[in-house]
Amino acid sequence: MQRIQNYGSFLQAYGLKHILEDLGCEVQFVDFHPGETLIPADGGTGLGRKISKVRDVLKQNGPLREKLRFIAYKKNYAANYYPYLGITEVRNYSPELDILVIGSDEVFNCVQNNTNVGFSPELFGQDNKARKLISYAASFGNTTLGKLEQYRVRGKVAGWLHDFDAISVRDKNSGEIVKELTGMEPVYNLDPVLVYDFIGKCKEIPSSVPDTDYMLLYGYSGRFSREECREIRKYADSKGLKIFCIGGVQDCCDKFIDVNPFEVIAYFQHAACIVTDTFHGAILSVITHKQFVSIIRETGYGNSQKMTDLLQRLRLETRMIASIEALPETIEKPIQYSVTDAVIRSEQENTRNYLNQWIK
C-alpha cells in the first residue's frame, strides 16, 4: 500500500520499514499488479479515473481555492513523498527475498471497486520469489466472508492464505475470515503507526506549525455530509476555532493543509481537537494524545469493522459516535491515555516477538 496516495498509507509503510530495520533487516518495497475489480469501478481506469476524481472533488461543497489546493496535493504526491520511502516510479515486481511481508493496511481488501488495487493474487503472496511468506497487521477492510462468497472467490482466497508461513491481522473481521478459511487462528498485531515510536524516534516531525487555534477535520473529500459540516462548524465557532482539513476538503473547510506526512503529525500535535472518520485519523489522534471523536459509518464505503475494532483494542470505545449530534459532549470527555499507552507498549513487544520469529 506504499503507493496509495494518502497519509495513513504512507505512515504505515514508513513505520513498518523502520520497525524491520530496527530488527536488523535490509528492507525494500515490493509492488503488485492491480487486478480486475470484482465490483464495477467508478470512473474507469488510468487517466479517466483521475479525471473522474478531479470532477468529484470540484463538484463537492467547499471553498474552490481549497479544492484546487487538494488537487495540487494529489498531483504532486508521488514526487514529494515517495523519496522518503526510498521508492521511485520504477516498479519492483517479484524480487528474490529472504522474507516477503504482506501488509500492513488493507492488503486483503479484495472485494472493492478501486482499480489501483482490484482483485490481485500478488497481494496474497502469489508468484513471489521469497523463502518465507508472512503478513503483518493485514486487513480485509470492509471485505467480509459474505462478500467473498457473494463474488465466488472464497475458494481462491482460502487457497492463497494456506500458502502463508504465518498470518498476522489487525482486526476482528480479518481474523474471523482467516480462521474460517484456514482453520488456523491468526496473530493479532497493531498497525505500524501505533507500533513504531514516531513521536520518540522520528526526527522529521517539526516542533511547531505556523497556525494556531484550529481543529482538524481528517477524512476523504466529501465524506462529511452537509449536516455533519454544519454541526462541526457550530462547535468550532463556539470555541473560536478555525477548521483545517487534512486528507480531503469538506464543506466547512477554512483551510486545506498540504504538508508532508511528518508535518501532518505536527498539525495533530498542535490541534485543539480532531474529528475524523478514518482509521489512521484515529491513530494519529492517539499517538499525539489529543481530544478526538471517530464517526462510525455503517453505510456507503463504511468503516465500522476496522474502526470499532481499533478503538476497542485501544480501550477508547468512548471516542466513537454514530451521529454528529454527539460531537460536543463526546469530544470534551477526558481520555485516560495511560491505559491506551499500556496497551500499545504491550503490543510493541508482541510485534517484535512475532517478526523476530520469522526473520531469523
C-alpha positions as a Markdown table, in Angstrom:
| # | Residue | x | y | z |
|---|---|---|---|---|
| 1 | Met | 0.0 | 0.0 | 0.0 |
| 2 | Gln | 3.0 | 2.3 | -0.2 |
| 3 | Arg | 1.8 | 3.8 | -3.4 |
| 4 | Ile | -1.7 | 4.6 | -2.2 |
| 5 | Gln | -1.8 | 8.3 | -2.1 |
| 6 | Asn | -2.9 | 9.2 | 1.5 |
| 7 | Tyr | -1.0 | 9.9 | 4.7 |
| 8 | Gly | -2.1 | 6.8 | 6.5 |
| 9 | Ser | -0.8 | 4.5 | 3.8 |
| 10 | Phe | 2.5 | 6.4 | 3.7 |
| 11 | Leu | 3.0 | 6.4 | 7.5 |
| 12 | Gln | 2.2 | 2.7 | 7.9 |
| 13 | Ala | 4.7 | 1.9 | 5.2 |
| 14 | Tyr | 7.3 | 4.1 | 6.7 |
| 15 | Gly | 6.6 | 2.7 | 10.2 |
| 16 | Leu | 6.9 | -1.0 | 9.2 |
| 17 | Lys | 10.0 | -0.3 | 7.2 |
| 18 | His | 11.7 | 1.2 | 10.3 |
| 19 | Ile | 10.4 | -1.5 | 12.6 |
| 20 | Leu | 12.0 | -4.1 | 10.4 |
| 21 | Glu | 15.2 | -2.1 | 10.0 |
| 22 | Asp | 15.5 | -1.8 | 13.8 |
| 23 | Leu | 15.3 | -5.6 | 13.9 |
| 24 | Gly | 18.3 | -5.8 | 11.5 |
| 25 | Cys | 16.6 | -6.2 | 8.2 |
| 26 | Glu | 17.5 | -4.7 | 4.9 |
| 27 | Val | 14.2 | -3.5 | 3.6 |
| 28 | Gln | 12.8 | -2.9 | 0.1 |
| 29 | Phe | 9.2 | -2.3 | -1.0 |
| 30 | Val | 7.6 | -4.8 | -3.4 |
| 31 | Asp | 5.0 | -3.8 | -5.9 |
| 32 | Phe | 1.9 | -5.7 | -7.2 |
| 33 | His | -0.1 | -5.7 | -10.4 |
| 34 | Pro | -3.7 | -4.4 | -9.7 |
| 35 | Gly | -6.3 | -7.0 | -10.7 |
| 36 | Glu | -9.7 | -6.6 | -12.2 |
| 37 | Thr | -12.2 | -5.2 | -9.7 |
| 38 | Leu | -14.9 | -7.5 | -8.5 |
| 39 | Ile | -17.3 | -4.5 | -8.0 |
| 40 | Pro | -17.7 | -2.3 | -11.1 |
| 41 | Ala | -15.2 | 0.6 | -10.9 |
| 42 | Asp | -16.4 | 4.2 | -10.7 |
| 43 | Gly | -14.8 | 6.5 | -13.3 |
| 44 | Gly | -12.9 | 3.9 | -15.2 |
| 45 | Thr | -9.1 | 3.4 | -15.1 |
| 46 | Gly | -5.9 | 5.3 | -15.7 |
| 47 | Leu | -6.3 | 8.9 | -16.9 |
| 48 | Gly | -10.1 | 8.5 | -17.0 |
| 49 | Arg | -10.2 | 7.6 | -13.3 |
| 50 | Lys | -8.0 | 10.6 | -12.5 |
| 51 | Ile | -10.2 | 13.0 | -14.4 |
| 52 | Ser | -13.3 | 11.5 | -12.7 |
| 53 | Lys | -11.7 | 12.0 | -9.3 |
| 54 | Val | -10.9 | 15.7 | -10.1 |
| 55 | Arg | -14.5 | 16.2 | -11.2 |
| 56 | Asp | -15.8 | 14.6 | -8.0 |
| 57 | Val | -13.7 | 17.0 | -5.9 |
| 58 | Leu | -14.8 | 20.1 | -7.9 |
| 59 | Lys | -18.5 | 19.3 | -7.6 |
| 60 | Gln | -18.4 | 18.8 | -3.9 |
| 61 | Asn | -19.2 | 21.5 | -1.5 |
| 62 | Gly | -16.4 | 23.6 | -0.1 |
| 63 | Pro | -14.2 | 26.6 | -1.0 |
| 64 | Leu | -12.9 | 26.4 | -4.5 |
| 65 | Arg | -9.5 | 27.7 | -3.5 |
| 66 | Glu | -9.1 | 24.8 | -1.0 |
| 67 | Lys | -10.4 | 22.2 | -3.6 |
| 68 | Leu | -7.7 | 23.4 | -6.0 |
| 69 | Arg | -5.1 | 23.1 | -3.2 |
| 70 | Phe | -6.3 | 19.5 | -2.7 |
| 71 | Ile | -6.0 | 18.7 | -6.4 |
| 72 | Ala | -2.4 | 20.1 | -6.4 |
| 73 | Tyr | -1.6 | 17.9 | -3.4 |
| 74 | Lys | -2.7 | 14.8 | -5.2 |
| 75 | Lys | -0.9 | 15.7 | -8.4 |
| 76 | Asn | 2.4 | 16.3 | -6.6 |
| 77 | Tyr | 2.1 | 13.5 | -4.0 |
| 78 | Ala | 4.4 | 10.9 | -5.6 |
| 79 | Ala | 7.2 | 13.3 | -6.4 |
| 80 | Asn | 7.0 | 14.9 | -3.0 |
| 81 | Tyr | 6.7 | 11.9 | -0.7 |
| 82 | Tyr | 7.9 | 8.7 | -2.4 |
| 83 | Pro | 11.6 | 9.7 | -1.8 |
| 84 | Tyr | 11.0 | 9.5 | 2.0 |
| 85 | Leu | 10.2 | 5.8 | 1.4 |
| 86 | Gly | 13.1 | 5.2 | -0.9 |
| 87 | Ile | 10.8 | 4.3 | -3.8 |
| 88 | Thr | 10.6 | 5.7 | -7.4 |
| 89 | Glu | 8.2 | 5.4 | -10.2 |
| 90 | Val | 10.1 | 2.3 | -11.3 |
| 91 | Arg | 8.1 | -0.7 | -10.0 |
| 92 | Asn | 9.8 | -3.6 | -8.1 |
| 93 | Tyr | 8.0 | -6.8 | -9.0 |
| 94 | Ser | 8.8 | -10.3 | -7.6 |
| 95 | Pro | 12.3 | -9.7 | -6.3 |
| 96 | Glu | 14.3 | -12.6 | -4.7 |
| 97 | Leu | 14.0 | -12.2 | -0.9 |
| 98 | Asp | 14.6 | -13.9 | 2.3 |
| 99 | Ile | 11.1 | -13.0 | 3.5 |
| 100 | Leu | 8.2 | -11.2 | 2.0 |
| 101 | Val | 5.9 | -9.3 | 4.4 |
| 102 | Ile | 2.4 | -8.6 | 3.1 |
| 103 | Gly | 1.0 | -5.6 | 4.9 |
| 104 | Ser | 0.1 | -3.6 | 6.8 |
| 105 | Asp | -3.1 | -1.8 | 5.8 |
| 106 | Glu | -6.0 | -3.2 | 3.6 |
| 107 | Val | -3.9 | -5.5 | 1.5 |
| 108 | Phe | -6.5 | -8.3 | 1.7 |
| 109 | Asn | -9.5 | -6.0 | 0.9 |
| 110 | Cys | -10.1 | -7.7 | -2.4 |
| 111 | Val | -13.8 | -7.0 | -2.9 |
| 112 | Gln | -13.8 | -3.3 | -3.8 |
| 113 | Asn | -14.0 | -1.0 | -6.8 |
| 114 | Asn | -10.6 | 0.7 | -6.5 |
| 115 | Thr | -8.8 | 0.0 | -9.8 |
| 116 | Asn | -5.5 | 0.8 | -8.1 |
| 117 | Val | -5.9 | -2.5 | -6.1 |
| 118 | Gly | -8.7 | -4.7 | -7.5 |
| 119 | Phe | -8.6 | -8.5 | -7.0 |
| 120 | Ser | -4.9 | -9.1 | -7.1 |
| 121 | Pro | -3.4 | -12.5 | -6.3 |
| 122 | Glu | 0.0 | -10.9 | -5.6 |
| 123 | Leu | -1.5 | -9.1 | -2.6 |
| 124 | Phe | -1.9 | -12.6 | -1.2 |
| 125 | Gly | 1.7 | -13.5 | -2.0 |
| 126 | Gln | 1.2 | -15.3 | -5.2 |
| 127 | Asp | 4.1 | -15.6 | -7.7 |
| 128 | Asn | 6.6 | -14.4 | -5.1 |
| 129 | Lys | 10.3 | -15.3 | -5.0 |
| 130 | Ala | 10.8 | -15.3 | -1.3 |
| 131 | Arg | 12.0 | -18.1 | 1.0 |
| 132 | Lys | 9.3 | -17.2 | 3.6 |
| 133 | Leu | 5.9 | -15.5 | 3.3 |
| 134 | Ile | 4.1 | -13.8 | 6.2 |
| 135 | Ser | 1.7 | -11.0 | 6.7 |
| 136 | Tyr | 1.8 | -8.2 | 9.3 |
| 137 | Ala | -1.4 | -6.5 | 10.6 |
| 138 | Ala | -3.1 | -7.2 | 7.3 |
| 139 | Ser | -6.7 | -6.2 | 6.9 |
| 140 | Phe | -9.6 | -7.3 | 4.7 |
| 141 | Gly | -11.1 | -3.8 | 5.3 |
| 142 | Asn | -14.8 | -3.9 | 4.6 |
| 143 | Thr | -14.5 | -7.2 | 2.6 |
| 144 | Thr | -16.4 | -9.7 | 4.6 |
| 145 | Leu | -16.8 | -13.5 | 4.4 |
| 146 | Gly | -20.3 | -12.9 | 2.9 |
| 147 | Lys | -18.8 | -10.8 | 0.2 |
| 148 | Leu | -16.1 | -13.4 | -0.6 |
| 149 | Glu | -19.0 | -15.9 | -1.0 |
| 150 | Gln | -21.2 | -13.5 | -3.0 |
| 151 | Tyr | -18.5 | -12.8 | -5.5 |
| 152 | Arg | -17.4 | -16.5 | -5.6 |
| 153 | Val | -13.8 | -16.0 | -4.6 |
| 154 | Arg | -13.9 | -17.8 | -1.2 |
| 155 | Gly | -12.0 | -20.8 | -2.5 |
| 156 | Lys | -9.3 | -18.8 | -4.2 |
| 157 | Val | -8.6 | -16.7 | -1.2 |
| 158 | Ala | -8.6 | -19.7 | 1.1 |
| 159 | Gly | -6.0 | -21.4 | -1.1 |
| 160 | Trp | -3.8 | -18.3 | -1.2 |
| 161 | Leu | -4.0 | -17.9 | 2.6 |
| 162 | His | -2.9 | -21.6 | 3.1 |
| 163 | Asp | 0.4 | -20.7 | 1.3 |
| 164 | Phe | 1.5 | -18.3 | 4.1 |
| 165 | Asp | 4.0 | -19.4 | 6.7 |
| 166 | Ala | 2.3 | -17.1 | 9.2 |
| 167 | Ile | -0.6 | -14.7 | 9.1 |
| 168 | Ser | -0.9 | -11.5 | 11.2 |
| 169 | Val | -4.0 | -9.4 | 11.0 |
| 170 | Arg | -5.0 | -6.1 | 12.7 |
| 171 | Asp | -8.8 | -6.5 | 13.2 |
| 172 | Lys | -11.5 | -9.0 | 14.2 |
| 173 | Asn | -13.2 | -9.2 | 10.8 |
| 174 | Ser | -9.9 | -10.1 | 9.2 |
| 175 | Gly | -9.1 | -12.6 | 11.9 |
| 176 | Glu | -12.5 | -14.3 | 11.6 |
| 177 | Ile | -12.1 | -14.6 | 7.8 |
| 178 | Val | -8.7 | -16.2 | 8.1 |
| 179 | Lys | -9.8 | -18.6 | 10.8 |
| 180 | Glu | -12.9 | -19.7 | 8.8 |
| 181 | Leu | -10.9 | -20.2 | 5.6 |
| 182 | Thr | -7.8 | -21.8 | 7.0 |
| 183 | Gly | -8.9 | -23.3 | 10.3 |
| 184 | Met | -6.0 | -21.5 | 12.0 |
| 185 | Glu | -6.1 | -18.7 | 14.5 |
| 186 | Pro | -4.0 | -15.7 | 13.1 |
| 187 | Val | -1.8 | -13.5 | 15.2 |
| 188 | Tyr | -3.3 | -10.1 | 16.0 |
| 189 | Asn | -1.0 | -7.0 | 15.8 |
| 190 | Leu | -1.5 | -3.3 | 15.8 |
| 191 | Asp | -0.9 | -1.0 | 12.8 |
| 192 | Pro | 2.7 | 0.1 | 12.4 |
| 193 | Val | 1.8 | 3.8 | 13.0 |
| 194 | Leu | 0.9 | 2.7 | 16.6 |
| 195 | Val | 3.8 | 0.3 | 17.0 |
| 196 | Tyr | 6.6 | 2.4 | 15.6 |
| 197 | Asp | 7.5 | 5.2 | 18.0 |
| 198 | Phe | 7.0 | 8.2 | 15.7 |
| 199 | Ile | 6.9 | 10.7 | 18.5 |
| 200 | Gly | 10.1 | 9.4 | 20.2 |
| 201 | Lys | 12.2 | 8.4 | 17.2 |
| 202 | Cys | 11.2 | 10.3 | 14.0 |
| 203 | Lys | 13.4 | 13.3 | 13.6 |
| 204 | Glu | 11.4 | 14.5 | 10.6 |
| 205 | Ile | 8.5 | 15.8 | 12.7 |
| 206 | Pro | 8.8 | 19.6 | 13.2 |
| 207 | Ser | 8.4 | 21.0 | 16.7 |
| 208 | Ser | 5.8 | 23.6 | 15.7 |
| 209 | Val | 3.4 | 24.6 | 12.9 |
| 210 | Pro | 2.7 | 28.2 | 11.6 |
| 211 | Asp | -1.0 | 28.1 | 12.6 |
| 212 | Thr | -2.9 | 28.4 | 15.9 |
| 213 | Asp | -6.4 | 28.0 | 17.3 |
| 214 | Tyr | -7.7 | 25.3 | 15.0 |
| 215 | Met | -9.5 | 22.0 | 15.0 |
| 216 | Leu | -8.6 | 19.3 | 12.5 |
| 217 | Leu | -11.2 | 17.6 | 10.3 |
| 218 | Tyr | -9.5 | 14.5 | 8.8 |
| 219 | Gly | -11.3 | 12.5 | 6.1 |
| 220 | Tyr | -11.5 | 11.9 | 2.4 |
| 221 | Ser | -13.1 | 14.7 | 0.3 |
| 222 | Gly | -16.8 | 14.9 | 0.6 |
| 223 | Arg | -17.2 | 12.1 | 3.2 |
| 224 | Phe | -18.7 | 14.5 | 5.7 |
| 225 | Ser | -22.3 | 15.4 | 4.9 |
| 226 | Arg | -23.6 | 19.0 | 4.9 |
| 227 | Glu | -25.4 | 18.3 | 8.1 |
| 228 | Glu | -22.3 | 17.0 | 9.7 |
| 229 | Cys | -20.3 | 20.0 | 8.5 |
| 230 | Arg | -22.9 | 22.4 | 9.9 |
| 231 | Glu | -22.6 | 20.8 | 13.4 |
| 232 | Ile | -18.8 | 20.8 | 13.2 |
| 233 | Arg | -18.9 | 24.4 | 12.2 |
| 234 | Lys | -21.2 | 25.2 | 15.0 |
| 235 | Tyr | -18.9 | 23.5 | 17.5 |
| 236 | Ala | -15.8 | 25.2 | 16.1 |
| 237 | Asp | -17.4 | 28.6 | 16.2 |
| 238 | Ser | -18.4 | 28.1 | 19.8 |
| 239 | Lys | -14.7 | 27.5 | 20.7 |
| 240 | Gly | -13.3 | 30.2 | 18.5 |
| 241 | Leu | -11.5 | 27.7 | 16.3 |
| 242 | Lys | -10.8 | 27.6 | 12.5 |
| 243 | Ile | -11.5 | 24.3 | 10.8 |
| 244 | Phe | -8.4 | 22.9 | 9.0 |
| 245 | Cys | -8.9 | 19.9 | 6.7 |
| 246 | Ile | -6.3 | 17.2 | 6.1 |
| 247 | Gly | -6.7 | 14.3 | 3.6 |
| 248 | Gly | -9.6 | 15.9 | 1.8 |
| 249 | Val | -11.8 | 19.0 | 1.5 |
| 250 | Gln | -15.1 | 19.3 | 3.3 |
| 251 | Asp | -18.0 | 21.8 | 3.1 |
| 252 | Cys | -16.9 | 23.5 | 6.3 |
| 253 | Cys | -13.2 | 23.8 | 5.5 |
| 254 | Asp | -11.5 | 27.1 | 6.3 |
| 255 | Lys | -8.1 | 25.8 | 5.0 |
| 256 | Phe | -6.8 | 22.6 | 3.3 |
| 257 | Ile | -3.5 | 21.7 | 4.8 |
| 258 | Asp | -1.0 | 20.5 | 2.2 |
| 259 | Val | 2.1 | 19.4 | 4.0 |
| 260 | Asn | 4.4 | 16.3 | 4.2 |
| 261 | Pro | 3.3 | 13.3 | 6.3 |
| 262 | Phe | 5.6 | 14.2 | 9.2 |
| 263 | Glu | 4.2 | 17.8 | 9.3 |
| 264 | Val | 0.8 | 16.2 | 9.4 |
| 265 | Ile | 1.7 | 14.6 | 12.8 |
| 266 | Ala | 2.8 | 18.1 | 14.0 |
| 267 | Tyr | -0.6 | 19.5 | 13.0 |
| 268 | Phe | -2.2 | 16.8 | 15.0 |
| 269 | Gln | 0.0 | 17.6 | 18.0 |
| 270 | His | -0.9 | 21.3 | 18.0 |
| 271 | Ala | -4.6 | 21.0 | 17.2 |
| 272 | Ala | -7.2 | 21.9 | 19.8 |
| 273 | Cys | -9.2 | 18.7 | 18.9 |
| 274 | Ile | -9.8 | 16.3 | 16.0 |
| 275 | Val | -12.9 | 15.0 | 14.2 |
| 276 | Thr | -12.2 | 12.0 | 11.9 |
| 277 | Asp | -13.9 | 9.1 | 10.2 |
| 278 | Thr | -10.7 | 7.3 | 9.1 |
| 279 | Phe | -8.6 | 4.6 | 10.7 |
| 280 | His | -5.4 | 6.4 | 10.6 |
| 281 | Gly | -7.0 | 9.7 | 11.6 |
| 282 | Ala | -7.9 | 8.0 | 14.9 |
| 283 | Ile | -4.4 | 6.5 | 15.2 |
| 284 | Leu | -2.7 | 9.9 | 14.7 |
| 285 | Ser | -5.0 | 11.4 | 17.3 |
| 286 | Val | -4.0 | 8.6 | 19.7 |
| 287 | Ile | -0.2 | 8.8 | 19.2 |
| 288 | Thr | -0.4 | 12.6 | 19.8 |
| 289 | His | -2.7 | 12.3 | 22.8 |
| 290 | Lys | -5.4 | 14.6 | 21.5 |
| 291 | Gln | -9.1 | 15.0 | 22.3 |
| 292 | Phe | -10.9 | 13.4 | 19.3 |
| 293 | Val | -14.0 | 11.7 | 18.1 |
| 294 | Ser | -14.3 | 9.0 | 15.4 |
| 295 | Ile | -17.5 | 8.9 | 13.4 |
| 296 | Ile | -18.6 | 5.3 | 12.8 |
| 297 | Arg | -20.2 | 4.7 | 9.4 |
| 298 | Glu | -22.3 | 1.6 | 8.6 |
| 299 | Thr | -23.4 | 2.6 | 5.1 |
| 300 | Gly | -21.6 | 3.5 | 1.9 |
| 301 | Tyr | -17.9 | 2.5 | 1.9 |
| 302 | Gly | -18.2 | 2.0 | 5.6 |
| 303 | Asn | -15.6 | 2.0 | 8.4 |
| 304 | Ser | -17.4 | 0.1 | 11.2 |
| 305 | Gln | -15.4 | -3.1 | 11.0 |
| 306 | Lys | -12.0 | -1.7 | 11.3 |
| 307 | Met | -12.7 | 1.5 | 13.4 |
| 308 | Thr | -14.8 | -0.2 | 16.0 |
| 309 | Asp | -12.2 | -3.0 | 16.4 |
| 310 | Leu | -9.3 | -0.5 | 16.6 |
| 311 | Leu | -10.9 | 1.7 | 19.3 |
| 312 | Gln | -12.0 | -1.3 | 21.4 |
| 313 | Arg | -8.4 | -2.7 | 21.3 |
| 314 | Leu | -7.1 | 0.6 | 22.5 |
| 315 | Arg | -9.8 | 0.9 | 25.2 |
| 316 | Leu | -11.1 | 4.0 | 23.6 |
| 317 | Glu | -14.7 | 3.0 | 22.9 |
| 318 | Thr | -16.0 | 6.3 | 24.3 |
| 319 | Arg | -14.5 | 8.1 | 21.3 |
| 320 | Met | -16.9 | 6.6 | 18.9 |
| 321 | Ile | -20.0 | 8.5 | 17.8 |
| 322 | Ala | -22.7 | 7.2 | 15.4 |
| 323 | Ser | -24.3 | 10.7 | 15.0 |
| 324 | Ile | -22.7 | 14.1 | 14.7 |
| 325 | Glu | -25.1 | 15.4 | 17.4 |
| 326 | Ala | -23.0 | 13.6 | 19.9 |
| 327 | Leu | -19.9 | 15.7 | 19.0 |
| 328 | Pro | -19.9 | 18.4 | 21.6 |
| 329 | Glu | -20.5 | 16.1 | 24.6 |
| 330 | Thr | -18.1 | 13.4 | 23.4 |
| 331 | Ile | -15.1 | 15.4 | 22.2 |
| 332 | Glu | -14.7 | 17.1 | 25.6 |
| 333 | Lys | -14.7 | 13.9 | 27.6 |
| 334 | Pro | -11.3 | 13.3 | 29.2 |
| 335 | Ile | -9.2 | 10.5 | 27.7 |
| 336 | Gln | -7.2 | 8.2 | 30.0 |
| 337 | Tyr | -4.3 | 7.8 | 27.7 |
| 338 | Ser | -2.3 | 5.9 | 30.3 |
| 339 | Val | -4.5 | 2.9 | 29.7 |
| 340 | Thr | -4.1 | 3.1 | 26.0 |
| 341 | Asp | -0.3 | 3.6 | 26.2 |
| 342 | Ala | 0.0 | 0.4 | 28.3 |
| 343 | Val | -1.8 | -1.5 | 25.6 |
| 344 | Ile | 0.5 | -0.1 | 22.9 |
| 345 | Arg | 3.6 | -0.9 | 24.9 |
| 346 | Ser | 2.5 | -4.5 | 25.2 |
| 347 | Glu | 1.6 | -4.7 | 21.5 |
| 348 | Gln | 5.0 | -3.2 | 20.6 |
| 349 | Glu | 6.7 | -6.2 | 22.3 |
| 350 | Asn | 4.3 | -8.6 | 20.6 |
| 351 | Thr | 5.2 | -7.2 | 17.2 |
| 352 | Arg | 8.9 | -7.6 | 17.9 |
| 353 | Asn | 8.4 | -11.2 | 19.0 |
| 354 | Tyr | 6.3 | -12.1 | 16.0 |
| 355 | Leu | 8.6 | -10.6 | 13.4 |
| 356 | Asn | 11.8 | -11.9 | 15.1 |
| 357 | Gln | 10.4 | -15.4 | 15.0 |
| 358 | Trp | 10.3 | -15.2 | 11.2 |
| 359 | Ile | 13.3 | -13.0 | 10.2 |
| 360 | Lys | 15.9 | -15.2 | 11.9 |
